[in-house]
Amino acid sequence: MGDISCSNGISNGNGVNGKSHSSLNGYRKSCWYEEEIEENLRWCFALNSILHTGASRYQDIALLDTKPFGKALVIDGKLQSAEVDEFIYHESLVHPAFLHHSSPKTVFIMGGGEGSTAREILRHKTVEKVVMCDIDEEVVNFCKAYLVVNREAFCDPRLEVIINDARAELEIGKECYDVIIGDLADPIEGGPCYKLYTKSFYEHTVKPRLNQGGIFITQAGPAGIFSHTEVFSCIYNTLRQVFKYVVPYSAHIPSYADTWGWVMVLYLTHSLSVLKTINPPLSRLPKRSSSLMMITLIK
């Protein structure tokens, strides 16, 4: 869990929540955010202030102003994204899939309540409809209110926000999509997202909802030299049991204190040249690609 600790010894051991912030106001310049990476290892950084807090029936939510990473969204004591480097995560999650698809028009996002994934998708002019399905309405409303960078995305008429379990929504729906994106928490056994990373889910729920030539892409957790065996390798190997064309990739995200992984799947019933699969034309970048940062760096 993420903790806020101060130089005078005050700490909220229950994670970032609305009940313990009032006593911290006089210590904002000496407060630190701490998050347990693994047993005997913690990641911490200094805070300027705690900007906003909230809670839903599912989780605690906070927006922090951090010294090294700017504004940071924290959910249930886990850092979700930080202002200075969230572009690495979200551009890496979205644009490789859209560069590999000839003309992506319909998109389904599992999770993604903060709106950043939708923001990146909506840069692409071919996109006609984006369905963002998140189970937690309070997270969506919190991010609408406080994450200014995503307000344009939430106002885009192409975006439809559905408050529901993503698995249930895909199972009851009949529509197929050009791209399905998994922007979910890691598959911790017993956790709320665990069943959305199983072979059964990929085979019986995701695959039937992909158009021919469609792409499924998911965040896949830490992918560092020591951490990749936690979930990254498992997700990759599980997808290989269901799909023929599966590509793992990774990038370092400073605020996560680790390399992060994603896995992309191309759904085809016929063979495809590997060269064509891994080398899409960069000329197909969205017209607003000048505002991209991660993709621009690797061009």
C-alpha positions, 0 to 999 in steps of 0.5 A: 500500500502507498503511505504518506510519511512526514519528517515528524513521524506522522504516517498514514499506514492505511494508504492514501485516503480522505481520513488522514490528510488533515494532520498532514497540512502543516508538513507538506514540504517534508512529506513523502509517498511510499509504495511497497514494490516487493518485500524489503523494497520500497519506492518513495518520493517527496510531495509538495501537497495532497491535491484531492482525495476521494473514495468509492465502494471499490477503492481509495483515490488520490491526486498528489503533487509530487516533487519529481513527477508532477501530479500523480494519480494513486488508487488504493495505494498504487501509483497509476500515472504521473504527469511527467511520464504517463505518456510513456505508458499510454502511448506505448499501450495505444499507438503500436496497435493503431499503427499495425491496423490498416483502418481502426474504426471501433475500439473497446477499452477494458478499464482506462477510467482516468481517460488517458488511453481514450485520449491517445486513441482519439488522436487517430482520425479513422476512429469512429467509436470508442467504448470505455468500460470501467467498473468504478464510476467514482474513479471516472468522475474523479478523473474527469474533474481533476485530470485537466489533460483528459477533459477534451477526450471525455468531451469527444462525441466518439467516446462512450463511457460505460460503467460496468464490469468489462468482462460482463459487457463483452459477454453480453454485447454482440458488437465486434471491434477492430481494437480491444485494449486492456488497461487494467490492474495487474492479475494478482490472484484473488484480485478483481482483474485476475479473471480478465487475464486467463486463457478462458477469457482470451479465448471465449470473451476477447477473441469472439469480439475481435474483427478479422484482422483486429488487434488486442493489446494489454498492459502486462505489468513490470517487465524488468530483468528481475520483475518480468516473471511476476506477470509479464511472462505469464500474460505473454505465454497465456496469449500464445496459447490462444493467438498465433501472432503475439508480440511482447514489448517494454519500456522504462517508466521512471515513476514506476521505478521499473521497466513496464510491459505490454503484449499485442496480439494480431488476430488473423486466420491466415498467415502473415509476413513477419516483416509486415507484422513488425514494421508498420508505416510510420506515415500512419501516425495521427496528424497530431503526432507532433504532440506525441512524445514516446513515439516521436522518440523512437521514430 
